[in-house]
Amino acid sequence: MLEDRLAFQRLSTWLVDAKSKNINVTIVSLPGIGLSHYLKVYSQENNQDVSYITDINSLPSLKSQNIIDISFHQSPDIYESIDKVVLASDVNQKFIIVIDDPSWLRSAHKDNCRFLSRVYRTEFFPTHAPEDIKAMSLEINPKLSPAQLKEIVDQSCGLARLIKYLSLNSPLDDNLKIITQPLISVLSKCTDEEITKFGIQLSPLITKLLKEQYSISGYKISINNDYSVTEGDCKFSNILSLPERDILQFIIDNQGKISKDKIAEIKWGSDSYDSYSDQAIRKTVVRLSSKLKKYRIRPISKVEYRLEPR
């Protein structure tokens, strides 16, 4: 039963607590993680006090608790419309706002957003625990064997969209790439810390999908003979230095990632990492990133950088 799932229990605890304390909360999630289904169930069970909003331009009557579940991944500037609703609301009308792209909280949009100043708490919605995965899988396909259930637990990372796909014994073909594309696109922009907050341990299947995502992205940026860069179909006039060219080329060839020691090696020679500060490496990356228009290079851990769309 839905009420027995740990993820739903945790979510219900957050929402009931937010309601009792009369506070605004943001919930950070991923596309296809399963949060929307749980929010719909919660709103239906509490429909006297809770409204569930999926279209900011067609609002229902606001209630004491209002869930806004609109994709920030698909519409990064949706915060502008949410700002208007939240700032115009009554003091007793509180909001649960879902942000389905953690990288949005590191973007310029976040800096311009106003509703966040009224948010009391931010939670990361977790992936499903193994027992939840097994229960969900058997609800979808009661004929699954213990070995098949273990494979779904091991490969799905607790992500609802993958659990459903794998439970149906669907082949690992292009349909899987299409179904998981929003999830993988967002997951590829997550930092190690964010992935940990979701409780995700990357499975071989997720790792494979992420590598394919990087491979696809890699074809959208190239370095020209004059050391200018073409991003997408646009050639930009900023000229790279020789070390910048080599660093960027390594990133392109290495599925969008580069370590700090590799940056030091390219710019200052082998075994040079300990001779140069993290600040010097950071300045090198910032300078290179500033010359790109459609992409940027950002830290994803204490020792690594990643190329991503702006």
C-alpha positions in Angstrom: 0.0 0.0 0.0 1.1 3.6 -0.7 0.9 4.5 3.0 3.5 1.8 3.8 6.2 3.3 1.5 9.0 5.0 3.4 9.2 7.8 0.8 5.5 8.6 1.1 5.7 8.5 4.9 8.6 10.9 4.9 6.9 13.3 2.5 3.7 13.2 4.5 5.7 14.0 7.7 7.2 17.1 6.0 3.9 18.3 4.6 2.0 17.8 7.9 4.8 19.5 9.8 4.8 22.5 7.4 1.1 22.8 7.7 1.1 22.7 11.5 3.9 25.3 11.6 2.2 27.4 8.8 5.5 27.7 6.8 6.6 27.6 3.2 8.8 24.7 2.1 10.6 23.8 -1.1 11.1 20.2 -2.1 14.0 19.4 -4.4 13.5 16.4 -6.7 14.3 14.8 -10.0 12.1 14.2 -13.0 10.6 10.7 -12.7 11.6 10.2 -9.1 7.9 9.6 -8.2 7.2 12.7 -6.1 4.3 14.0 -8.2 2.3 10.9 -7.7 2.7 11.1 -3.9 1.8 14.8 -3.9 -1.4 14.1 -5.9 -2.4 11.5 -3.4 -1.7 13.7 -0.5 -3.7 16.6 -2.0 -6.6 14.3 -2.7 -6.6 13.0 0.9 -6.5 16.5 2.2 -8.5 18.3 -0.5 -10.3 20.6 2.0 -7.1 22.3 3.0 -4.7 21.5 0.1 -4.6 22.6 -3.6 -2.4 20.9 -6.1 -1.2 23.3 -8.9 0.4 22.2 -12.1 -0.5 25.3 -14.2 0.5 28.6 -12.8 -1.7 30.4 -15.4 -4.8 28.5 -14.4 -4.9 28.6 -10.7 -7.5 26.9 -8.5 -8.7 28.7 -5.4 -5.8 29.0 -3.0 -6.1 27.1 0.2 -4.2 27.0 3.5 -1.6 24.7 1.8 -0.8 25.0 -1.9 1.5 22.6 -3.7 3.1 24.1 -6.9 4.5 21.2 -9.0 5.7 22.8 -12.2 9.0 21.8 -14.0 11.9 24.1 -13.4 13.9 21.9 -15.7 11.6 22.6 -18.6 10.9 26.2 -17.7 13.7 27.7 -15.7 12.0 31.2 -15.6 8.8 29.8 -14.1 9.9 31.4 -10.8 8.8 34.8 -12.2 5.1 33.6 -12.3 5.5 31.8 -8.9 6.9 35.0 -7.4 3.7 36.8 -8.3 1.4 34.2 -6.8 3.4 33.8 -3.6 4.0 37.5 -3.0 0.3 38.3 -3.6 -1.0 35.5 -1.3 -2.6 35.9 2.1 -0.4 35.4 5.1 -2.3 32.2 6.0 -1.8 30.7 2.5 1.4 28.7 2.5 3.2 26.9 -0.3 5.0 23.7 -1.1 7.1 24.4 -4.2 8.7 21.6 -6.1 12.1 22.2 -7.8 12.8 19.3 -10.1 16.3 20.5 -11.1 18.9 21.0 -8.3 21.2 23.0 -10.6 18.5 25.7 -10.8 19.4 26.5 -7.2 22.9 27.3 -8.4 21.8 29.4 -11.4 21.3 33.2 -12.0 17.5 32.5 -11.9 17.8 31.6 -8.2 19.6 34.9 -7.5 16.6 36.8 -9.1 13.9 34.7 -7.4 11.8 36.3 -4.6 9.7 33.5 -3.3 12.7 31.8 -1.8 13.0 34.6 0.7 9.7 33.3 2.2 10.8 29.7 2.3 11.5 28.4 5.8 12.9 25.0 4.9 14.2 23.0 1.9 14.0 19.2 1.7 15.5 16.7 -0.8 13.0 14.0 -1.8 14.7 10.6 -1.4 14.8 7.8 -3.9 12.9 4.6 -2.9 14.3 2.1 -0.4 14.8 -1.5 -1.5 11.7 -2.8 0.1 9.6 0.0 -1.5 11.2 -0.9 -4.9 10.2 -4.5 -4.5 6.6 -3.6 -3.5 6.2 -1.2 -6.4 7.7 -3.7 -8.9 5.3 -6.5 -7.7 2.3 -4.1 -8.0 3.3 -3.5 -11.6 4.3 -7.1 -12.4 3.3 -9.8 -9.9 5.2 -12.5 -11.9 8.6 -11.1 -11.2 11.1 -13.6 -9.7 13.4 -12.9 -6.7 16.3 -12.6 -9.2 14.4 -10.1 -11.3 13.5 -8.1 -8.2 17.1 -8.0 -7.1 18.1 -6.7 -10.6 15.5 -4.0 -10.4 16.7 -2.9 -7.0 20.4 -2.9 -8.1 19.8 -1.1 -11.4 16.9 1.4 -10.8 18.6 3.5 -8.0 15.2 3.8 -6.5 13.9 6.0 -9.3 10.2 5.4 -9.9 10.4 5.9 -13.7 13.1 3.3 -14.0 11.4 0.9 -11.5 8.3 0.9 -13.7 10.2 0.4 -16.9 12.3 -2.4 -15.6 9.4 -4.1 -13.9 7.6 -4.5 -17.3 10.7 -6.4 -18.6 11.1 -3.7 -21.2 14.2 -4.0 -23.4 17.1 -1.7 -22.8 16.7 0.1 -26.1 16.1 3.7 -27.4 12.8 3.8 -25.6 14.6 3.7 -22.3 16.7 6.7 -23.4 13.6 8.7 -24.4 11.8 7.8 -21.2 14.7 8.7 -18.9 16.0 11.7 -20.9 14.7 14.4 -18.5 15.9 12.4 -15.5 19.4 11.8 -17.0 19.7 15.4 -18.2 19.0 16.8 -14.7 21.1 14.1 -13.0 24.1 14.9 -15.2 24.1 18.4 -13.8 23.9 17.3 -10.1 26.9 17.6 -7.8 28.2 14.7 -5.8 26.7 16.3 -2.7 23.3 16.6 -4.4 23.3 13.0 -5.6 24.1 11.9 -2.0 21.2 14.0 -0.6 18.8 12.0 -2.9 20.3 8.8 -1.6 21.5 7.7 -5.0 24.3 5.2 -5.5 24.9 5.2 -9.3 24.2 1.8 -10.8 25.8 0.4 -14.0 22.7 1.3 -15.9 22.5 4.9 -14.7 26.2 5.3 -15.3 25.8 4.0 -18.8 23.0 6.4 -19.5 25.0 9.3 -18.1 28.0 8.5 -20.3 25.7 8.5 -23.3 24.3 11.8 -22.2 27.9 13.3 -22.1 28.7 11.8 -25.4 25.7 13.4 -27.0 26.6 16.8 -25.4 30.2 16.5 -26.5 29.2 16.8 -30.1 27.7 20.2 -29.5 31.0 22.0 -28.8 34.2 21.9 -30.8 37.5 23.9 -31.0 38.4 25.4 -34.4 41.9 25.7 -35.9 42.2 29.4 -34.9 41.4 28.3 -31.2 37.9 29.9 -31.4 35.0 27.7 -30.2 31.9 26.6 -32.0 29.0 25.8 -29.6 26.0 24.3 -31.2 25.8 26.0 -34.6 27.4 29.3 -33.4 31.1 30.2 -33.7 32.2 32.7 -31.1 35.1 35.1 -31.4 36.8 34.5 -28.1 40.2 32.9 -28.7 41.6 30.3 -26.3 45.1 30.2 -25.1 47.0 27.0 -25.9 46.5 25.6 -22.3 42.8 26.5 -22.4 42.5 24.8 -25.7 44.1 21.6 -24.4 42.0 21.7 -21.2 38.8 22.1 -23.1 39.7 19.4 -25.6 40.4 17.0 -22.7 37.0 17.8 -21.2 35.3 17.2 -24.5 37.1 13.9 -25.0 36.5 12.8 -21.4 32.7 12.8 -21.3 32.6 16.4 -20.0 34.8 16.0 -16.9 38.3 16.9 -15.8 40.2 16.6 -12.5 42.1 19.4 -10.8 45.4 17.5 -11.1 44.8 17.0 -14.9 44.2 20.8 -15.2 47.5 21.4 -13.4 49.3 18.9 -15.6 48.1 20.4 -18.8 48.9 24.0 -17.8 52.0 23.6 -15.7 53.4 20.1 -16.5 53.5 16.7 -15.0 53.5 16.3 -11.2 52.7 20.0 -10.8 49.4 19.7 -8.9 51.0 20.1 -5.4 53.0 23.2 -6.6 49.9 25.2 -7.5 47.0 26.3 -5.2 43.4 25.4 -5.7 42.8 29.1 -6.2 45.2 29.2 -9.2 43.4 26.2 -10.7 40.0 27.8 -10.1 41.1 31.0 -11.8 42.2 29.0 -14.8 38.8 27.3 -15.0 36.9 30.6 -14.4 38.8 32.3 -17.2 38.2 29.4 -19.6 34.5 29.2 -18.7 34.0 32.9 -19.2 35.1 32.5 -22.9 32.2 30.0 -23.5 28.7 31.3 -24.3 26.4 28.3 -24.3 28.4 26.1 -21.9 30.2 26.6 -18.6 32.6 24.7 -16.5 31.8 24.2 -12.8 33.0 22.2 -9.8 31.1 19.0 -9.1 33.3 17.8 -6.2 36.4 18.9 -4.4 38.6 17.4 -7.1 36.7 17.6 -10.3 35.1 20.0 -12.8 32.3 19.3 -15.4 31.1 21.0 -18.6 27.4 21.7 -18.7 25.0 23.9 -20.7 24.4 27.4 -19.2 
